[in-house]
Amino acid sequence: MKKRQADFVRKYMRELRHALPINYPNQKKILHSIKQNLINYINENPYSDYSNLTNEFGTPLDTAISFMNEMPEETFSESLKKRKKIFLISIILLIICTATIITYFNYLAATTPIYIDQVTYIYNDTEISYSTEILDTEQFN
């Protein structure tokens, strides 16, 4: 199989993967069997292109719709409920983790003492003189 034909197969598979629902039952097996069928078709027809693939197998969207029509409605609704439940649990866990982190940093800020280290150097044999001279304020204007 040539690189160009492999690109056609990849494009078809990518579009099909995006057209199928995320939690579609046996999605990997279905995609693998379709990919094998596409590769076999390309090997039997070496000069075929993407339009030949869509003529032979249908568009990726049509293929996905046919798979979803074959799927029982109960299974589809169960997969959507499962997906919704996983999404809600993920959001709740994210909120709990965020609240825990904020609480932890607030606790650290409240309980950690703040130290200010100030180093004073005293030099021996140093004379400190204080001037009692009054400065004229006009010098600064």
A tleap script that builds the chain and sets N, CA, C and O, in Angstrom:
source leaprc.protein.ff14SB
mol = sequence {
  NMET LYS LYS ARG GLN ALA ASP PHE VAL ARG
  LYS TYR MET ARG GLU LEU ARG HIE ALA LEU
  PRO ILE ASN TYR PRO ASN GLN LYS LYS ILE
  LEU HIE SER ILE LYS GLN ASN LEU ILE ASN
  TYR ILE ASN GLU ASN PRO TYR SER ASP TYR
  SER ASN LEU THR ASN GLU PHE GLY THR PRO
  LEU ASP THR ALA ILE SER PHE MET ASN GLU
  MET PRO GLU GLU THR PHE SER GLU SER LEU
  LYS LYS ARG LYS LYS ILE PHE LEU ILE SER
  ILE ILE LEU LEU ILE ILE CYS THR ALA THR
  ILE ILE THR TYR PHE ASN TYR LEU ALA ALA
  THR THR PRO ILE TYR ILE ASP GLN VAL THR
  TYR ILE TYR ASN ASP THR GLU ILE SER TYR
  SER THR GLU ILE LEU ASP THR GLU GLN PHE
  CASN
}
set mol.1.N position { 0.852 -1.174 0.000 }
set mol.1.CA position { 0.000 0.000 0.000 }
set mol.1.C position { 0.896 1.234 0.000 }
set mol.1.O position { 1.831 1.337 0.795 }
set mol.2.N position { 0.601 2.162 -0.895 }
set mol.2.CA position { 1.392 3.376 -1.019 }
set mol.2.C position { 1.017 4.364 0.078 }
set mol.2.O position { -0.031 4.258 0.715 }
set mol.3.N position { 1.909 5.325 0.271 }
set mol.3.CA position { 1.691 6.324 1.322 }
set mol.3.C position { 0.408 7.120 1.065 }
set mol.3.O position { -0.352 7.406 1.990 }
set mol.4.N position { 0.185 7.465 -0.179 }
set mol.4.CA position { -0.993 8.253 -0.517 }
set mol.4.C position { -2.273 7.480 -0.198 }
set mol.4.O position { -3.234 8.048 0.323 }
set mol.5.N position { -2.281 6.213 -0.505 }
set mol.5.CA position { -3.458 5.393 -0.218 }
set mol.5.C position { -3.620 5.175 1.284 }
set mol.5.O position { -4.740 5.099 1.791 }
set mol.6.N position { -2.499 5.075 1.988 }
set mol.6.CA position { -2.569 4.955 3.450 }
set mol.6.C position { -3.163 6.229 4.047 }
set mol.6.O position { -3.887 6.172 5.042 }
set mol.7.N position { -2.858 7.378 3.440 }
set mol.7.CA position { -3.450 8.633 3.905 }
set mol.7.C position { -4.966 8.637 3.707 }
set mol.7.O position { -5.701 9.166 4.541 }
set mol.8.N position { -5.437 8.043 2.598 }
set mol.8.CA position { -6.878 7.955 2.366 }
set mol.8.C position { -7.542 7.106 3.450 }
set mol.8.O position { -8.608 7.453 3.958 }
set mol.9.N position { -6.903 6.000 3.793 }
set mol.9.CA position { -7.452 5.115 4.828 }
set mol.9.C position { -7.465 5.840 6.168 }
set mol.9.O position { -8.452 5.771 6.900 }
set mol.10.N position { -6.373 6.537 6.496 }
set mol.10.CA position { -6.299 7.282 7.762 }
set mol.10.C position { -7.384 8.356 7.826 }
set mol.10.O position { -8.041 8.529 8.853 }
set mol.11.N position { -7.560 9.072 6.718 }
set mol.11.CA position { -8.577 10.130 6.682 }
set mol.11.C position { -9.974 9.542 6.903 }
set mol.11.O position { -10.762 10.081 7.680 }
set mol.12.N position { -10.272 8.447 6.222 }
set mol.12.CA position { -11.578 7.799 6.369 }
set mol.12.C position { -11.789 7.346 7.815 }
set mol.12.O position { -12.857 7.559 8.389 }
set mol.13.N position { -10.769 6.724 8.394 }
set mol.13.CA position { -10.890 6.223 9.768 }
set mol.13.C position { -11.035 7.370 10.767 }
set mol.13.O position { -11.809 7.263 11.718 }
set mol.14.N position { -10.303 8.460 10.563 }
set mol.14.CA position { -10.396 9.606 11.465 }
set mol.14.C position { -11.809 10.195 11.423 }
set mol.14.O position { -12.391 10.496 12.465 }
set mol.15.N position { -12.356 10.356 10.218 }
set mol.15.CA position { -13.709 10.900 10.098 }
set mol.15.C position { -14.749 9.952 10.704 }
set mol.15.O position { -15.713 10.397 11.327 }
set mol.16.N position { -14.549 8.658 10.520 }
set mol.16.CA position { -15.470 7.681 11.101 }
set mol.16.C position { -15.390 7.694 12.627 }
set mol.16.O position { -16.415 7.621 13.305 }
set mol.17.N position { -14.174 7.788 13.164 }
set mol.17.CA position { -13.990 7.825 14.619 }
set mol.17.C position { -14.679 9.050 15.212 }
set mol.17.O position { -15.268 8.969 16.290 }
set mol.18.N position { -14.608 10.191 14.510 }
set mol.18.CA position { -15.261 11.404 15.007 }
set mol.18.C position { -16.782 11.328 14.871 }
set mol.18.O position { -17.506 11.969 15.632 }
set mol.19.N position { -17.262 10.551 13.911 }
set mol.19.CA position { -18.708 10.454 13.699 }
set mol.19.C position { -19.379 9.516 14.701 }
set mol.19.O position { -20.550 9.701 15.031 }
set mol.20.N position { -18.647 8.513 15.186 }
set mol.20.CA position { -19.227 7.575 16.158 }
set mol.20.C position { -19.280 8.212 17.542 }
set mol.20.O position { -18.408 9.011 17.884 }
set mol.21.N position { -20.290 7.871 18.347 }
set mol.21.CA position { -20.317 8.366 19.729 }
set mol.21.C position { -19.113 7.846 20.513 }
set mol.21.O position { -18.551 6.801 20.185 }
set mol.22.N position { -18.730 8.578 21.540 }
set mol.22.CA position { -17.518 8.248 22.292 }
set mol.22.C position { -17.620 6.881 22.961 }
set mol.22.O position { -16.686 6.084 22.869 }
set mol.23.N position { -18.713 6.599 23.620 }
set mol.23.CA position { -18.840 5.336 24.357 }
set mol.23.C position { -19.577 4.279 23.547 }
set mol.23.O position { -20.343 3.493 24.104 }
set mol.24.N position { -19.358 4.256 22.274 }
set mol.24.CA position { -20.043 3.279 21.426 }
set mol.24.C position { -19.539 1.883 21.774 }
set mol.24.O position { -18.329 1.673 21.846 }
set mol.25.N position { -20.446 0.913 21.995 }
set mol.25.CA position { -20.008 -0.440 22.373 }
set mol.25.C position { -19.176 -1.092 21.265 }
set mol.25.O position { -19.506 -0.986 20.084 }
set mol.26.N position { -18.121 -1.748 21.652 }
set mol.26.CA position { -17.223 -2.467 20.733 }
set mol.26.C position { -16.655 -1.564 19.641 }
set mol.26.O position { -16.439 -2.005 18.512 }
set mol.27.N position { -16.420 -0.324 19.976 }
set mol.27.CA position { -15.938 0.646 18.991 }
set mol.27.C position { -14.584 0.238 18.411 }
set mol.27.O position { -14.371 0.352 17.204 }
set mol.28.N position { -13.677 -0.230 19.248 }
set mol.28.CA position { -12.346 -0.610 18.766 }
set mol.28.C position { -12.424 -1.774 17.784 }
set mol.28.O position { -11.751 -1.769 16.753 }
set mol.29.N position { -13.246 -2.770 18.107 }
set mol.29.CA position { -13.377 -3.929 17.212 }
set mol.29.C position { -13.969 -3.517 15.868 }
set mol.29.O position { -13.503 -3.951 14.815 }
set mol.30.N position { -14.989 -2.685 15.915 }
set mol.30.CA position { -15.639 -2.238 14.681 }
set mol.30.C position { -14.666 -1.436 13.828 }
set mol.30.O position { -14.548 -1.669 12.625 }
set mol.31.N position { -13.968 -0.488 14.455 }
set mol.31.CA position { -13.013 0.333 13.706 }
set mol.31.C position { -11.890 -0.515 13.127 }
set mol.31.O position { -11.440 -0.278 12.006 }
set mol.32.N position { -11.439 -1.501 13.890 }
set mol.32.CA position { -10.363 -2.375 13.402 }
set mol.32.C position { -10.833 -3.190 12.193 }
set mol.32.O position { -10.100 -3.321 11.212 }
set mol.33.N position { -12.041 -3.732 12.260 }
set mol.33.CA position { -12.526 -4.537 11.125 }
set mol.33.C position { -12.753 -3.665 9.891 }
set mol.33.O position { -12.468 -4.092 8.772 }
set mol.34.N position { -13.262 -2.452 10.084 }
set mol.34.CA position { -13.452 -1.552 8.939 }
set mol.34.C position { -12.106 -1.173 8.335 }
set mol.34.O position { -11.962 -1.115 7.114 }
set mol.35.N position { -11.125 -0.915 9.187 }
set mol.35.CA position { -9.795 -0.567 8.677 }
set mol.35.C position { -9.214 -1.722 7.867 }
set mol.35.O position { -8.613 -1.504 6.815 }
set mol.36.N position { -9.390 -2.946 8.352 }
set mol.36.CA position { -8.901 -4.106 7.599 }
set mol.36.C position { -9.609 -4.222 6.249 }
set mol.36.O position { -8.978 -4.539 5.240 }
set mol.37.N position { -10.917 -3.967 6.232 }
set mol.37.CA position { -11.659 -3.994 4.971 }
set mol.37.C position { -11.159 -2.918 4.006 }
set mol.37.O position { -11.036 -3.161 2.806 }
set mol.38.N position { -10.872 -1.732 4.538 }
set mol.38.CA position { -10.345 -0.649 3.697 }
set mol.38.C position { -8.980 -1.015 3.126 }
set mol.38.O position { -8.711 -0.784 1.947 }
set mol.39.N position { -8.122 -1.585 3.962 }
set mol.39.CA position { -6.779 -1.971 3.508 }
set mol.39.C position { -6.877 -3.063 2.447 }
set mol.39.O position { -6.161 -3.022 1.446 }
set mol.40.N position { -7.757 -4.034 2.658 }
set mol.40.CA position { -7.944 -5.090 1.654 }
set mol.40.C position { -8.438 -4.513 0.330 }
set mol.40.O position { -7.984 -4.918 -0.740 }
set mol.41.N position { -9.364 -3.571 0.410 }
set mol.41.CA position { -9.881 -2.947 -0.812 }
set mol.41.C position { -8.771 -2.186 -1.537 }
set mol.41.O position { -8.651 -2.267 -2.760 }
set mol.42.N position { -7.957 -1.443 -0.774 }
set mol.42.CA position { -6.850 -0.680 -1.376 }
set mol.42.C position { -5.845 -1.634 -2.015 }
set mol.42.O position { -5.328 -1.354 -3.096 }
set mol.43.N position { -5.567 -2.754 -1.358 }
set mol.43.CA position { -4.610 -3.716 -1.924 }
set mol.43.C position { -5.150 -4.356 -3.211 }
set mol.43.O position { -4.383 -4.622 -4.136 }
set mol.44.N position { -6.453 -4.599 -3.272 }
set mol.44.CA position { -7.051 -5.187 -4.475 }
set mol.44.C position { -7.186 -4.164 -5.604 }
set mol.44.O position { -7.131 -4.514 -6.783 }
set mol.45.N position { -7.364 -2.903 -5.228 }
set mol.45.CA position { -7.521 -1.819 -6.214 }
set mol.45.C position { -6.442 -0.769 -5.957 }
set mol.45.O position { -6.723 0.244 -5.317 }
set mol.46.N position { -5.232 -0.979 -6.431 }
set mol.46.CA position { -4.112 -0.108 -6.071 }
set mol.46.C position { -4.230 1.328 -6.579 }
set mol.46.O position { -3.545 2.209 -6.059 }
set mol.47.N position { -5.070 1.590 -7.571 }
set mol.47.CA position { -5.184 2.951 -8.105 }
set mol.47.C position { -6.416 3.677 -7.580 }
set mol.47.O position { -6.839 4.681 -8.152 }
set mol.48.N position { -6.979 3.181 -6.512 }
set mol.48.CA position { -8.173 3.819 -5.961 }
set mol.48.C position { -7.786 5.022 -5.103 }
set mol.48.O position { -6.672 5.111 -4.586 }
set mol.49.N position { -8.730 5.935 -4.970 }
set mol.49.CA position { -8.508 7.116 -4.142 }
set mol.49.C position { -9.648 7.232 -3.117 }
set mol.49.O position { -10.433 6.302 -2.934 }
set mol.50.N position { -9.718 8.380 -2.462 }
set mol.50.CA position { -10.695 8.561 -1.384 }
set mol.50.C position { -12.129 8.451 -1.906 }
set mol.50.O position { -12.993 7.888 -1.235 }
set mol.51.N position { -12.378 8.983 -3.094 }
set mol.51.CA position { -13.743 8.911 -3.644 }
set mol.51.C position { -14.143 7.461 -3.921 }
set mol.51.O position { -15.309 7.098 -3.764 }
set mol.52.N position { -13.175 6.629 -4.333 }
set mol.52.CA position { -13.482 5.207 -4.526 }
set mol.52.C position { -13.837 4.537 -3.201 }
set mol.52.O position { -14.725 3.687 -3.140 }
set mol.53.N position { -13.128 4.934 -2.138 }
set mol.53.CA position { -13.445 4.373 -0.814 }
set mol.53.C position { -14.857 4.751 -0.391 }
set mol.53.O position { -15.610 3.910 0.099 }
set mol.54.N position { -15.214 6.022 -0.581 }
set mol.54.CA position { -16.555 6.452 -0.169 }
set mol.54.C position { -17.631 5.844 -1.058 }
set mol.54.O position { -18.746 5.601 -0.595 }
set mol.55.N position { -17.318 5.591 -2.334 }
set mol.55.CA position { -18.301 4.921 -3.205 }
set mol.55.C position { -18.508 3.472 -2.784 }
set mol.55.O position { -19.628 2.963 -2.822 }
set mol.56.N position { -17.435 2.816 -2.386 }
set mol.56.CA position { -17.512 1.397 -2.021 }
set mol.56.C position { -18.108 1.189 -0.627 }
set mol.56.O position { -18.962 0.324 -0.435 }
set mol.57.N position { -17.649 1.992 0.349 }
set mol.57.CA position { -18.049 1.785 1.747 }
set mol.57.C position { -19.061 2.808 2.246 }
set mol.57.O position { -19.623 2.631 3.326 }
set mol.58.N position { -19.305 3.861 1.496 }
set mol.58.CA position { -20.164 4.944 1.964 }
set mol.58.C position { -19.321 5.976 2.696 }
set mol.58.O position { -18.175 5.714 3.061 }
set mol.59.N position { -19.897 7.141 2.903 }
set mol.59.CA position { -19.155 8.168 3.631 }
set mol.59.C position { -19.004 7.736 5.085 }
set mol.59.O position { -19.798 6.933 5.575 }
set mol.60.N position { -18.003 8.255 5.775 }
set mol.60.CA position { -17.843 7.890 7.193 }
set mol.60.C position { -19.083 8.215 8.024 }
set mol.60.O position { -19.443 7.467 8.934 }
set mol.61.N position { -19.730 9.329 7.707 }
set mol.61.CA position { -20.934 9.699 8.447 }
set mol.61.C position { -22.059 8.691 8.198 }
set mol.61.O position { -22.765 8.304 9.129 }
set mol.62.N position { -22.223 8.270 6.945 }
set mol.62.CA position { -23.250 7.262 6.635 }
set mol.62.C position { -22.961 5.940 7.341 }
set mol.62.O position { -23.870 5.280 7.846 }
set mol.63.N position { -21.690 5.564 7.370 }
set mol.63.CA position { -21.305 4.323 8.048 }
set mol.63.C position { -21.608 4.407 9.542 }
set mol.63.O position { -22.129 3.458 10.129 }
set mol.64.N position { -21.280 5.548 10.153 }
set mol.64.CA position { -21.549 5.726 11.585 }
set mol.64.C position { -23.046 5.698 11.860 }
set mol.64.O position { -23.488 5.103 12.842 }
set mol.65.N position { -23.826 6.337 10.998 }
set mol.65.CA position { -25.281 6.355 11.190 }
set mol.65.C position { -25.858 4.947 11.068 }
set mol.65.O position { -26.755 4.572 11.823 }
set mol.66.N position { -25.343 4.172 10.118 }
set mol.66.CA position { -25.852 2.799 9.979 }
set mol.66.C position { -25.519 1.959 11.212 }
set mol.66.O position { -26.327 1.131 11.631 }
set mol.67.N position { -24.336 2.165 11.796 }
set mol.67.CA position { -23.996 1.437 13.026 }
set mol.67.C position { -24.893 1.866 14.179 }
set mol.67.O position { -25.326 1.034 14.977 }
set mol.68.N position { -25.173 3.167 14.267 }
set mol.68.CA position { -26.014 3.646 15.361 }
set mol.68.C position { -27.459 3.191 15.188 }
set mol.68.O position { -28.158 2.970 16.178 }
set mol.69.N position { -27.920 3.047 13.936 }
set mol.69.CA position { -29.283 2.552 13.707 }
set mol.69.C position { -29.420 1.087 14.098 }
set mol.69.O position { -30.487 0.654 14.533 }
set mol.70.N position { -28.345 0.327 13.944 }
set mol.70.CA position { -28.366 -1.084 14.326 }
set mol.70.C position { -28.299 -1.271 15.840 }
set mol.70.O position { -28.697 -2.312 16.362 }
set mol.71.N position { -27.806 -0.279 16.523 }
set mol.71.CA position { -27.654 -0.364 17.975 }
set mol.71.C position { -29.021 -0.194 18.637 }
set mol.71.O position { -29.761 0.727 18.290 }
set mol.72.N position { -29.367 -1.069 19.584 }
set mol.72.CA position { -30.651 -0.921 20.285 }
set mol.72.C position { -30.703 0.408 21.035 }
set mol.72.O position { -29.699 0.893 21.557 }
set mol.73.N position { -31.905 0.978 21.071 }
set mol.73.CA position { -32.073 2.284 21.690 }
set mol.73.C position { -31.732 2.254 23.179 }
set mol.73.O position { -31.208 3.230 23.716 }
set mol.74.N position { -32.024 1.150 23.838 }
set mol.74.CA position { -31.727 1.030 25.268 }
set mol.74.C position { -30.225 1.105 25.513 }
set mol.74.O position { -29.772 1.770 26.444 }
set mol.75.N position { -29.463 0.423 24.675 }
set mol.75.CA position { -28.006 0.429 24.829 }
set mol.75.C position { -27.458 1.828 24.611 }
set mol.75.O position { -26.556 2.274 25.322 }
set mol.76.N position { -28.017 2.522 23.611 }
set mol.76.CA position { -27.551 3.874 23.319 }
set mol.76.C position { -27.871 4.816 24.478 }
set mol.76.O position { -27.027 5.621 24.873 }
set mol.77.N position { -29.089 4.720 25.028 }
set mol.77.CA position { -29.456 5.592 26.147 }
set mol.77.C position { -28.635 5.254 27.391 }
set mol.77.O position { -28.277 6.147 28.160 }
set mol.78.N position { -28.334 3.962 27.592 }
set mol.78.CA position { -27.493 3.574 28.727 }
set mol.78.C position { -26.088 4.154 28.590 }
set mol.78.O position { -25.499 4.608 29.571 }
set mol.79.N position { -25.559 4.138 27.376 }
set mol.79.CA position { -24.210 4.676 27.192 }
set mol.79.C position { -24.202 6.186 27.416 }
set mol.79.O position { -23.235 6.730 27.949 }
set mol.80.N position { -25.292 6.873 27.006 }
set mol.80.CA position { -25.371 8.312 27.257 }
set mol.80.C position { -25.509 8.608 28.747 }
set mol.80.O position { -24.915 9.563 29.248 }
set mol.81.N position { -26.298 7.786 29.466 }
set mol.81.CA position { -26.440 7.972 30.909 }
set mol.81.C position { -25.109 7.740 31.616 }
set mol.81.O position { -24.743 8.476 32.532 }
set mol.82.N position { -24.395 6.712 31.179 }
set mol.82.CA position { -23.094 6.412 31.774 }
set mol.82.C position { -22.124 7.565 31.532 }
set mol.82.O position { -21.374 7.956 32.427 }
set mol.83.N position { -22.146 8.098 30.327 }
set mol.83.CA position { -21.264 9.217 29.986 }
set mol.83.C position { -21.603 10.440 30.840 }
set mol.83.O position { -20.706 11.125 31.332 }
set mol.84.N position { -22.896 10.710 31.014 }
set mol.84.CA position { -23.327 11.843 31.825 }
set mol.84.C position { -22.912 11.657 33.281 }
set mol.84.O position { -22.477 12.605 33.935 }
set mol.85.N position { -23.047 10.436 33.782 }
set mol.85.CA position { -22.673 10.144 35.166 }
set mol.85.C position { -21.167 10.339 35.371 }
set mol.85.O position { -20.744 10.919 36.371 }
set mol.86.N position { -20.370 9.857 34.433 }
set mol.86.CA position { -18.915 10.023 34.524 }
set mol.86.C position { -18.549 11.501 34.492 }
set mol.86.O position { -17.666 11.938 35.231 }
set mol.87.N position { -19.218 12.270 33.648 }
set mol.87.CA position { -18.955 13.704 33.562 }
set mol.87.C position { -19.282 14.399 34.883 }
set mol.87.O position { -18.493 15.211 35.366 }
set mol.88.N position { -20.434 14.088 35.468 }
set mol.88.CA position { -20.822 14.713 36.734 }
set mol.88.C position { -19.865 14.339 37.865 }
set mol.88.O position { -19.494 15.192 38.672 }
set mol.89.N position { -19.467 13.077 37.928 }
set mol.89.CA position { -18.521 12.647 38.961 }
set mol.89.C position { -17.189 13.370 38.787 }
set mol.89.O position { -16.566 13.766 39.772 }
set mol.90.N position { -16.753 13.543 37.552 }
set mol.90.CA position { -15.495 14.253 37.294 }
set mol.90.C position { -15.579 15.702 37.753 }
set mol.90.O position { -14.635 16.217 38.352 }
set mol.91.N position { -16.692 16.359 37.480 }
set mol.91.CA position { -16.873 17.750 37.903 }
set mol.91.C position { -16.885 17.851 39.424 }
set mol.91.O position { -16.260 18.748 39.989 }
set mol.92.N position { -17.586 16.945 40.088 }
set mol.92.CA position { -17.644 16.960 41.553 }
set mol.92.C position { -16.256 16.742 42.145 }
set mol.92.O position { -15.869 17.434 43.087 }
set mol.93.N position { -15.506 15.789 41.602 }
set mol.93.CA position { -14.141 15.548 42.093 }
set mol.93.C position { -13.242 16.757 41.862 }
set mol.93.O position { -12.412 17.084 42.710 }
set mol.94.N position { -13.398 17.415 40.733 }
set mol.94.CA position { -12.612 18.616 40.451 }
set mol.94.C position { -12.927 19.721 41.454 }
set mol.94.O position { -12.020 20.406 41.928 }
set mol.95.N position { -14.195 19.898 41.777 }
set mol.95.CA position { -14.587 20.914 42.760 }
set mol.95.C position { -14.031 20.567 44.138 }
set mol.95.O position { -13.532 21.448 44.838 }
set mol.96.N position { -14.109 19.312 44.533 }
set mol.96.CA position { -13.584 18.890 45.838 }
set mol.96.C position { -12.075 19.106 45.905 }
set mol.96.O position { -11.567 19.616 46.904 }
set mol.97.N position { -11.359 18.725 44.855 }
set mol.97.CA position { -9.896 18.912 44.841 }
set mol.97.C position { -9.530 20.388 44.912 }
set mol.97.O position { -8.611 20.766 45.639 }
set mol.98.N position { -10.242 21.222 44.164 }
set mol.98.CA position { -9.970 22.658 44.183 }
set mol.98.C position { -10.229 23.237 45.571 }
set mol.98.O position { -9.424 24.021 46.073 }
set mol.99.N position { -11.334 22.863 46.189 }
set mol.99.CA position { -11.649 23.360 47.533 }
set mol.99.C position { -10.610 22.889 48.543 }
set mol.99.O position { -10.231 23.646 49.437 }
set mol.100.N position { -10.147 21.656 48.412 }
set mol.100.CA position { -9.126 21.127 49.322 }
set mol.100.C position { -7.820 21.899 49.178 }
set mol.100.O position { -7.196 22.251 50.179 }
set mol.101.N position { -7.410 22.159 47.971 }
set mol.101.CA position { -6.156 22.896 47.742 }
set mol.101.C position { -6.264 24.314 48.283 }
set mol.101.O position { -5.335 24.801 48.927 }
set mol.102.N position { -7.380 24.983 48.032 }
set mol.102.CA position { -7.559 26.350 48.543 }
set mol.102.C position { -7.556 26.352 50.062 }
set mol.102.O position { -6.924 27.214 50.673 }
set mol.103.N position { -8.250 25.407 50.684 }
set mol.103.CA position { -8.281 25.315 52.146 }
set mol.103.C position { -6.891 25.054 52.708 }
set mol.103.O position { -6.515 25.642 53.722 }
set mol.104.N position { -6.132 24.191 52.071 }
set mol.104.CA position { -4.780 23.871 52.533 }
set mol.104.C position { -3.884 25.107 52.493 }
set mol.104.O position { -3.163 25.378 53.454 }
set mol.105.N position { -3.921 25.856 51.398 }
set mol.105.CA position { -3.068 27.044 51.312 }
set mol.105.C position { -3.519 28.139 52.270 }
set mol.105.O position { -2.683 28.873 52.796 }
set mol.106.N position { -4.815 28.264 52.507 }
set mol.106.CA position { -5.289 29.224 53.513 }
set mol.106.C position { -4.833 28.810 54.907 }
set mol.106.O position { -4.460 29.662 55.714 }
set mol.107.N position { -4.858 27.521 55.196 }
set mol.107.CA position { -4.379 27.017 56.484 }
set mol.107.C position { -2.893 27.324 56.653 }
set mol.107.O position { -2.467 27.790 57.710 }
set mol.108.N position { -2.108 27.064 55.612 }
set mol.108.CA position { -0.674 27.362 55.685 }
set mol.108.C position { -0.421 28.846 55.903 }
set mol.108.O position { 0.458 29.222 56.679 }
set mol.109.N position { -1.183 29.684 55.224 }
set mol.109.CA position { -0.998 31.127 55.371 }
set mol.109.C position { -1.359 31.589 56.777 }
set mol.109.O position { -0.738 32.515 57.299 }
set mol.110.N position { -2.348 30.961 57.394 }
set mol.110.CA position { -2.788 31.379 58.726 }
set mol.110.C position { -1.888 30.850 59.831 }
set mol.110.O position { -1.746 31.507 60.863 }
set mol.111.N position { -1.280 29.694 59.652 }
set mol.111.CA position { -0.522 29.082 60.743 }
set mol.111.C position { 0.987 29.240 60.625 }
set mol.111.O position { 1.698 29.014 61.604 }
set mol.112.N position { 1.483 29.610 59.492 }
set mol.112.CA position { 2.927 29.744 59.326 }
set mol.112.C position { 3.366 31.105 59.845 }
set mol.112.O position { 2.918 32.135 59.341 }
set mol.113.N position { 4.241 31.118 60.851 }
set mol.113.CA position { 4.712 32.407 61.363 }
set mol.113.C position { 5.635 33.080 60.343 }
set mol.113.O position { 6.327 32.427 59.562 }
set mol.114.N position { 5.612 34.383 60.385 }
set mol.114.CA position { 6.455 35.153 59.476 }
set mol.114.C position { 7.618 35.711 60.283 }
set mol.114.O position { 7.416 36.398 61.285 }
set mol.115.N position { 8.811 35.418 59.850 }
set mol.115.CA position { 10.009 35.890 60.518 }
set mol.115.C position { 10.673 36.952 59.658 }
set mol.115.O position { 10.791 36.818 58.440 }
set mol.116.N position { 11.100 38.007 60.329 }
set mol.116.CA position { 11.873 39.035 59.641 }
set mol.116.C position { 13.248 39.041 60.284 }
set mol.116.O position { 13.406 39.423 61.444 }
set mol.117.N position { 14.209 38.625 59.538 }
set mol.117.CA position { 15.580 38.610 60.035 }
set mol.117.C position { 16.245 39.925 59.661 }
set mol.117.O position { 16.261 40.334 58.500 }
set mol.118.N position { 16.797 40.578 60.690 }
set mol.118.CA position { 17.500 41.822 60.453 }
set mol.118.C position { 18.875 41.683 61.077 }
set mol.118.O position { 19.014 41.412 62.270 }
set mol.119.N position { 19.856 41.869 60.270 }
set mol.119.CA position { 21.227 41.729 60.737 }
set mol.119.C position { 21.776 43.122 61.022 }
set mol.119.O position { 21.688 44.026 60.191 }
set mol.120.N position { 22.348 43.274 62.226 }
set mol.120.CA position { 22.967 44.539 62.604 }
set mol.120.C position { 24.458 44.310 62.758 }
set mol.120.O position { 24.894 43.455 63.528 }
set mol.121.N position { 25.220 45.074 62.026 }
set mol.121.CA position { 26.672 44.962 62.109 }
set mol.121.C position { 27.199 46.076 63.003 }
set mol.121.O position { 26.842 47.243 62.835 }
set mol.122.N position { 28.047 45.708 63.952 }
set mol.122.CA position { 28.682 46.684 64.832 }
set mol.122.C position { 30.173 46.641 64.556 }
set mol.122.O position { 30.828 45.610 64.714 }
set mol.123.N position { 30.682 47.764 64.149 }
set mol.123.CA position { 32.104 47.853 63.849 }
set mol.123.C position { 32.808 48.496 65.041 }
set mol.123.O position { 32.398 49.555 65.516 }
set mol.124.N position { 33.848 47.860 65.510 }
set mol.124.CA position { 34.626 48.412 66.622 }
set mol.124.C position { 35.423 49.627 66.148 }
set mol.124.O position { 35.767 49.748 64.972 }
set mol.125.N position { 35.699 50.498 67.069 }
set mol.125.CA position { 36.484 51.710 66.824 }
set mol.125.C position { 35.833 52.608 65.771 }
set mol.125.O position { 36.523 53.248 64.978 }
set mol.126.N position { 34.550 52.647 65.771 }
set mol.126.CA position { 33.845 53.522 64.842 }
set mol.126.C position { 33.164 54.590 65.668 }
set mol.126.O position { 32.489 54.303 66.657 }
set mol.127.N position { 33.354 55.827 65.243 }
set mol.127.CA position { 32.767 56.936 65.970 }
set mol.127.C position { 31.524 57.403 65.230 }
set mol.127.O position { 31.549 57.635 64.021 }
set mol.128.N position { 30.467 57.533 65.958 }
set mol.128.CA position { 29.218 57.995 65.366 }
set mol.128.C position { 29.003 59.412 65.852 }
set mol.128.O position { 28.991 59.672 67.055 }
set mol.129.N position { 28.835 60.315 64.924 }
set mol.129.CA position { 28.605 61.706 65.314 }
set mol.129.C position { 27.219 62.120 64.846 }
set mol.129.O position { 26.734 61.723 63.786 }
set mol.130.N position { 26.625 62.921 65.673 }
set mol.130.CA position { 25.302 63.422 65.355 }
set mol.130.C position { 25.423 64.907 65.130 }
set mol.130.O position { 26.043 65.616 65.922 }
set mol.131.N position { 24.849 65.367 64.082 }
set mol.131.CA position { 24.908 66.788 63.769 }
set mol.131.C position { 23.674 67.463 64.337 }
set mol.131.O position { 22.563 66.941 64.242 }
set mol.132.N position { 23.879 68.608 64.917 }
set mol.132.CA position { 22.756 69.365 65.471 }
set mol.132.C position { 22.434 70.550 64.580 }
set mol.132.O position { 21.724 71.472 64.980 }
set mol.133.N position { 22.941 70.512 63.426 }
set mol.133.CA position { 22.754 71.612 62.496 }
set mol.133.C position { 21.329 71.571 61.938 }
set mol.133.O position { 20.819 70.503 61.601 }
set mol.134.N position { 20.705 72.720 61.846 }
set mol.134.CA position { 19.356 72.812 61.310 }
set mol.134.C position { 19.479 73.113 59.821 }
set mol.134.O position { 20.174 74.038 59.402 }
set mol.135.N position { 18.798 72.322 59.065 }
set mol.135.CA position { 18.868 72.487 57.618 }
set mol.135.C position { 17.843 73.508 57.165 }
set mol.135.O position { 16.733 73.596 57.690 }
set mol.136.N position { 18.250 74.260 56.191 }
set mol.136.CA position { 17.357 75.264 55.641 }
set mol.136.C position { 16.446 74.587 54.618 }
set mol.136.O position { 16.922 73.887 53.725 }
set mol.137.N position { 15.163 74.792 54.748 }
set mol.137.CA position { 14.218 74.125 53.853 }
set mol.137.C position { 14.258 74.695 52.445 }
set mol.137.O position { 13.782 74.052 51.509 }
set mol.138.N position { 14.809 75.872 52.278 }
set mol.138.CA position { 14.879 76.463 50.947 }
set mol.138.C position { 15.911 75.749 50.076 }
set mol.138.O position { 15.850 75.841 48.850 }
set mol.139.N position { 16.831 75.060 50.675 }
set mol.139.CA position { 17.836 74.334 49.904 }
set mol.139.C position { 17.198 73.195 49.109 }
set mol.139.O position { 17.699 72.801 48.056 }
set mol.140.N position { 16.109 72.685 49.617 }
set mol.140.CA position { 15.476 71.538 48.971 }
set mol.140.C position { 14.474 71.941 47.892 }
set mol.140.O position { 14.010 71.091 47.131 }
set mol.141.N position { 14.144 73.196 47.821 }
set mol.141.CA position { 13.158 73.645 46.817 }
set mol.141.C position { 13.800 73.981 45.516 }
set mol.141.O position { 13.113 74.373 44.572 }
savepdb mol mol.pdb
quit
